[in-house]
Amino acid sequence: MPVSQVAEVHVVEKSVYGPLRICYVALTLHGGKAIKLPRTGVLGGLGAVEDLANFVRMQVQQVDDVRQRIDNERRRAGKSPVDPADRELRQKLSELRRRHVTKH
């Protein structure tokens, strides 16, 4: 799953039995779908899960920064911004055309 699809990152911690707690990272995608990453019940697990969540947050922020920079450059150049999904579809179409040409 591309990081560019992640809208929010949450760390969830739940008590299971006495002092034993489980925690996991939950990602919310731009489309509203939620994904839970593997759970852990080991000692110190919360710190590791927080580190993972912070890493994902940093990656999401970098993608957003790059997207914003590209949009700003296109605005300055007088062009409309290109949707990342549209770019991906164009790349796939180009690849299919190349395959078709090499087969015939």
C-alpha positions as CSV (number, residue, x, y, z in Angstrom):
1,M,0.0,0.0,0.0
2,P,1.5,3.4,-1.0
3,V,2.1,5.8,1.8
4,S,0.4,8.5,-0.3
5,Q,-3.0,6.7,0.4
6,V,-2.6,7.1,4.2
7,A,-4.7,10.0,5.7
8,E,-4.2,9.3,9.5
9,V,-2.0,7.2,11.7
10,H,-3.2,6.1,15.2
11,V,-1.6,4.1,18.0
12,V,-4.2,2.0,19.8
13,E,-3.5,0.4,23.2
14,K,-5.9,-2.0,24.9
15,S,-5.7,-3.8,28.2
16,V,-6.0,-7.6,27.8
17,Y,-5.4,-9.2,31.2
18,G,-4.1,-7.3,34.2
19,P,-0.9,-5.5,33.2
20,L,-0.7,-7.2,29.8
21,R,-1.6,-4.7,27.1
22,I,-1.7,-5.1,23.3
23,C,-1.1,-2.2,21.0
24,Y,-1.1,-1.7,17.3
25,V,-0.9,0.9,14.6
26,A,-4.2,1.7,12.8
27,L,-4.0,3.5,9.4
28,T,-7.0,5.4,7.9
29,L,-6.8,5.7,4.2
30,H,-8.1,8.7,2.2
31,G,-11.0,6.5,1.0
32,G,-12.1,5.9,4.7
33,K,-10.8,2.3,4.9
34,A,-9.0,1.4,8.1
35,I,-6.1,-1.0,8.3
36,K,-4.7,-2.4,11.6
37,L,-1.1,-3.5,11.6
38,P,0.0,-6.5,13.6
39,R,-0.5,-6.4,17.3
40,T,2.1,-6.9,20.0
41,G,1.8,-7.8,23.7
42,V,5.5,-7.9,24.5
43,L,7.1,-5.6,27.2
44,G,8.1,-2.3,25.7
45,G,5.9,-3.0,22.7
46,L,4.2,0.4,23.0
47,G,7.5,2.2,22.4
48,A,8.2,0.2,19.3
49,V,4.7,0.7,18.0
50,E,4.9,4.5,18.6
51,D,8.2,4.5,16.7
52,L,6.6,2.8,13.8
53,A,3.6,5.2,13.9
54,N,6.0,8.2,14.0
55,F,8.0,6.8,11.0
56,V,4.8,6.3,9.0
57,R,3.6,9.9,9.9
58,M,7.0,11.2,8.8
59,Q,6.7,9.4,5.4
60,V,3.1,10.7,4.9
61,Q,4.3,14.2,5.7
62,Q,7.1,13.9,3.1
63,V,4.7,12.7,0.4
64,D,2.4,15.6,1.2
65,D,5.3,18.0,1.1
66,V,6.4,16.7,-2.3
67,R,2.8,16.8,-3.6
68,Q,2.4,20.4,-2.4
69,R,5.7,21.4,-4.0
70,I,4.6,19.9,-7.3
71,D,1.2,21.6,-7.2
72,N,2.9,24.9,-6.4
73,E,5.3,24.5,-9.3
74,R,2.5,23.7,-11.7
75,R,0.5,26.7,-10.6
76,R,3.4,28.9,-11.2
77,A,3.8,27.4,-14.6
78,G,0.1,27.9,-15.4
79,K,-0.7,24.2,-15.5
80,S,-3.3,22.3,-13.5
81,P,-2.1,19.7,-11.0
82,V,-2.0,16.1,-12.0
83,D,-3.8,13.6,-9.8
84,P,-1.4,10.8,-8.6
85,A,-4.1,8.2,-9.5
86,D,-4.3,9.7,-13.0
87,R,-0.5,9.5,-13.4
88,E,-0.5,5.9,-12.3
89,L,-3.2,5.0,-14.8
90,R,-1.3,6.8,-17.6
91,Q,1.8,4.8,-16.7
92,K,0.0,1.5,-16.8
93,L,-1.6,2.4,-20.2
94,S,1.7,3.3,-21.6
95,E,3.2,0.0,-20.4
96,L,0.3,-1.9,-21.9
97,R,0.8,-0.1,-25.2
98,R,4.5,-1.0,-25.2
99,R,3.7,-4.7,-24.5
100,H,1.2,-4.7,-27.4
101,V,3.7,-3.1,-29.8
102,T,6.5,-5.6,-28.9
103,K,4.2,-8.6,-29.4
104,H,3.1,-7.6,-32.9
